[in-house]
Amino acid sequence: MIASQVEPATTLAQLQESKPERVTIVLLSGDLDRAMAAFIIATGAAAMGMRVTMFFTFWGLNTIRKKGAASSAKDWLRRVFGFLNKGGADTLPLSRFHFGGLGTKMMQQVMKQNRMPGVPELMQTAIDLDVRFIACTTTMGLMGIAKDTLIDGIDQFAGVTTYLAEAKHGSVNLFI
């Protein structure tokens, strides 16, 4: 039996020299655990030399909203939407076991004890690795989210056709 050993640095260098593949991720959820999974996959793929595009729509836009950013919508219904959808990557709730914030705080504590980066750190790593961020303009209009309430570093404000043009060339397309 012949066993071969894989050197991670060599494998990464080979991947970076080869034609990079494309990965697209639709982040629909504004939940902490799902956003974290999306950014871990995005940064992992980008570190392997892949071109990564993240498309933020519906509740996923809360991930890239500035903390405490108020809605500037003209009508009361969209202002209420903006009030109820608190933005900020560090204020996202867990998808399960949130328990009024207790479960989320416990998860953040466990992550800190295990030196696991939070969503804000993962998001900054994604930006540093040139992961493209696209904010869905259709959802922004629907929910009364203005461009100035989103973080700096958004590459494009566009609709689904722009995402589909990216996904058409993607070898990995994920919906989270």
N, C-alpha and C positions, 0 to 999 in steps of 0.2 A: 504494500500500500504506500502510495506516494502522497505525502502531505505537503501542501504549499502554504506558505505564510504570506499574508497580505500586509503590506506596509501602508498605513493610512495616508501618510504624506505622499507616497509615490502614487497611490490610487487617486488622490485628490489632484495631483499635478497632471496625471493622465486625463482625468475628466476635464480639467480646465483647458488643456491643449486641444481636446476634441471639440467638435462643434457643439456649442451649448444648446441644450434643449430648453424649451419654454414650459413654464408652469403658470397656470392661472388659478387663483383662488377667489371664489365669491364668498365674502363674509356677510351673511344675512343676519347673524345673531349678535346681540349685544351682551352676551353672557361671558363672564370671566373665563371659564374653562374652555369655551369654544373659541374665543378670541385668542387665548393663549395657544391652543392647538394650531390655529391658523398661522400665527406668527412664528411658532417653532418650525412648522413645515416650510414656511416662506424663507426664514433665515437659513435653515438647513439646505434647502435647494439653492439659494443664492450663494452660500459658502461652497457648494459643489460646482459653481460656475454656471448655473442655469439662470436664464432670464426669467424673473418672477414678476407677475402683475397681480396685485390684489384689487378687487372691485368691491367697494363698500356700498351696501344698499340696505334699505329699511333699518332695522335695529343695529346693524353693523356700523352704521354711520355714528352711533353713540361712541364707538371705540375711538374715532378720530376727531371727536368734538372736543373743544377746549373745555376744561373743567369749569362748571358754573356758567357757561355761555348761555345767555338768554336768547330766546327766539325774538326775531325782529319782524315776525309776521304781522300783517295788518288785521287779519280777522281773529276773533277770539278763540275759535276752535283750534287753529294752528298754534296760537300762543299757548293754549292749554297743552297741546301735544308737546311743545317745546319745554314746558314746565315739568310735565310728567317724565319726559325722557331726559334725565340728567346726563349730561355728557361727561367725558373724562375717562381715560383708560384706567385710572386707578380707583374708579368708583363703580366698576362693573360688578353686578351680582353674579353669584353662582347660578347655573341653570337648574340645579337640584340642591336641596338641603340649604337653602339660603337662610331660612328661619329668621326673617326680619333683620338680616345682616350678621347674625352670630356665626352662621356657617361660613359665610364669606370671610369674616375676620379670622376664624379658625384655619381656613385654607391658606390665607395669606401668611399666618404665623408659621404653619408647617412649611410653606414655600421658603420663607425667610430662614428657618432653621436648617433647611437643606440647600441653602444658597441658590435657590431657583429664582431666576429673574422674573419680575412681574411684567405685566403687559406693557407698561410705559418703557421699560428697559428693552424688551423684545422689539417694540415698535421702533425705538431709536436705532437698534442694531439693524433692523430691516432697512431703515432709511440710509444708514451708513453703508450697507451692502448694495445700494442702488435698486432695491425693490421698488417697483412702480406702484404708486397709489392712485386709483381712480375713484372719485366720489360720484355716486349716481345722481345726476341732476334731476331725474324724474322724481325720485324719492325725496330729494331735497325740497323740491317745489311742493310736493304732496304734504310733507310734514313741516313745512315752514322753516327749514334749516338754511341759513344764509352762509355764503362762502366764508365770511369773516368770523364765523363761529367754529370753523374747523381749524385744526392745527396747521402750522406751517409745514411744508414738505409734501403737500398734495400735488402730484404731477399733472393731473388732468381732471377736469370736471366734464363728465360725458355720460351718455346713456348706454343702453344695453348693446347697441350696434357696435360701439367702440370695444366693449368687452368681448363680444362675439368675434370681432376681427382678430383680437388677441388669442382667444380660445381656439380659433380655427387652426392656428399654428402651434398650439400647445400639445405636448405629449402627455402632460398630466393636467387635468382640469378637475378641481375640487370645489364642492359646494358645502360650506360650513355654516 
